[in-house]
């Protein structure tokens, strides 16, 4: 089987090379800022609580040598409020940045579908050939997917970029 010559859309790469690059872009766009072991709001809350406990313990050990007990308590309350505000705001900003990355990737793919349909069809054909579909079945699957832009976008996000949007909880949770 000979591969067709790369088009401008593929930037001089073959369809397979383009698909590998797209999958890499998708994995970068979907990275979790709080780590991969336990992503989500529970992990972020546990990390923030741990850091706060360590800082409060350090303040409790150091400050009584320089301030009265009442001043130390007041300073710790102020520090705690500021720390909670900082961690919440930082987490929200990182969450929004992640949503923006995902939206940018989705919009890039939507633009490609609207402006480079033939190349998207080539990519889709290559992906389903790699899955073992051939002949009439392959043609029918490709035609069904190409007929609906929304379905095509979802398939390209999942198959080409490796993004499963339902798997992500909202980052501001």
C-alpha positions in Angstrom: 0.0 0.0 0.0 1.4 3.4 -1.0 0.6 6.5 1.0 -0.7 9.6 -0.8 1.7 12.5 -0.9 1.6 14.8 2.1 -0.6 17.9 1.6 -0.2 21.5 2.9 -2.5 20.6 5.8 -0.1 17.9 7.0 2.9 20.4 6.7 5.0 18.0 4.7 4.3 15.0 6.9 2.5 11.8 6.0 -0.9 11.2 7.5 0.5 8.8 10.0 3.1 11.3 11.2 0.5 14.0 11.4 -1.7 11.7 13.5 1.1 11.0 15.9 1.8 14.7 16.3 -1.9 15.4 16.8 -2.1 12.8 19.5 0.9 14.4 21.3 -0.9 17.8 21.1 -4.0 16.3 22.6 -2.2 14.7 25.5 -0.4 18.0 26.3 -3.7 19.9 26.2 -5.4 17.5 28.5 -2.7 17.3 31.2 -3.8 17.6 34.8 -2.1 20.4 36.7 -2.4 18.7 40.1 -0.6 15.5 39.0 -1.7 12.2 37.5 -2.0 10.0 40.6 -5.2 11.5 42.0 -6.4 14.5 39.8 -9.3 16.7 40.8 -10.5 18.8 43.6 -9.8 16.3 46.4 -6.1 16.1 45.5 -5.8 19.9 45.3 -7.6 20.4 48.6 -5.4 17.8 50.3 -2.2 19.4 48.9 -3.4 22.9 50.0 -4.3 21.5 53.5 -0.9 19.8 53.9 1.0 23.0 52.9 -1.1 25.1 55.2 -0.6 22.8 58.1 3.2 22.9 57.6 3.3 26.7 57.4 1.0 27.2 60.4 3.2 24.8 62.4 6.3 26.7 61.4 4.7 30.0 62.4 3.5 28.5 65.7 7.1 27.4 66.5 8.8 30.6 65.4 6.5 33.5 66.2 6.0 33.1 70.0 9.7 33.9 70.4 9.0 37.4 68.9 5.3 38.1 69.6 2.7 37.6 72.4 0.4 34.6 72.2 -2.5 36.8 71.1 -0.5 38.5 68.4 0.7 35.1 67.2 -2.9 33.8 67.0 -4.1 36.9 65.1 -1.2 36.6 62.7 -2.0 32.9 62.1 -5.7 33.7 61.4 -4.7 36.4 58.9 -2.2 34.1 57.3 -4.7 31.3 57.1 -7.3 33.5 55.4 -4.7 34.8 52.9 -3.5 31.3 52.2 -7.0 30.0 51.5 -7.7 33.0 49.2 -4.4 32.5 47.4 -4.8 28.7 46.9 -8.4 29.0 45.7 -7.7 31.8 43.3 -4.6 30.0 41.9 -6.5 26.8 41.5 -9.3 28.6 39.7 -6.8 30.4 37.3 -5.1 27.1 36.5 -8.4 25.4 35.9 -9.5 28.2 33.5 -6.1 28.0 31.7 -6.7 24.2 31.2 -10.3 24.8 29.9 -8.8 27.5 27.5 -6.2 25.0 26.2 -8.9 22.4 25.6 -11.2 24.9 23.9 -8.3 26.1 21.7 -7.6 22.5 20.6 -11.3 21.9 19.9 -11.6 25.1 17.9 -8.4 24.2 15.9 -9.9 20.9 15.0 -13.3 22.4 14.1 -11.5 24.9 11.8 -9.6 22.0 10.2 -12.9 20.2 9.6 -14.5 23.3 8.0 -11.5 24.2 5.8 -9.6 21.0 5.1 -12.3 18.3 4.7 -10.4 16.2 2.2 -7.4 16.0 4.6 -9.6 15.2 7.5 -11.2 12.4 5.4 -7.6 11.1 4.6 -6.8 11.1 8.4 -10.1 9.3 9.2 -9.5 6.7 6.5 -5.9 6.1 7.7 -7.1 5.8 11.3 -9.8 3.2 10.4 -7.5 1.4 8.1 -5.2 1.0 11.1 -8.1 -0.4 13.0 -8.6 -3.1 10.4 -11.6 -1.7 8.4 -11.4 -2.2 4.6 -13.4 -2.1 1.5 -17.1 -1.2 1.5 -17.4 -1.1 5.3 -14.5 1.4 5.5 -16.1 3.6 2.8 -19.5 3.5 4.6 -18.1 4.3 8.0 -16.1 7.2 6.5 -19.1 8.6 4.7 -21.4 8.4 7.8 -18.8 10.2 9.9 -18.1 12.8 7.3 -21.9 13.6 6.9 -22.2 15.1 10.4 -19.7 17.8 11.4 -20.5 17.4 15.1 -20.0 13.7 15.1 -16.8 14.1 13.0 -15.4 16.7 15.5 -16.1 14.3 18.4 -14.5 11.4 16.5 -11.4 13.4 15.5 -11.0 14.7 19.1 -11.2 11.2 20.4 -9.4 9.2 17.7 -6.9 11.8 16.4 -6.1 13.8 19.5 -6.9 11.2 22.2 -9.3 13.5 24.1 -12.3 12.0 25.8 -14.2 15.1 27.0 -16.6 13.3 29.2 -13.6 12.0 31.3 -12.7 15.5 32.5 -14.5 17.0 35.5 -15.0 20.8 35.4 -11.7 22.3 36.6 -13.3 24.8 39.0 -14.9 22.0 41.0 
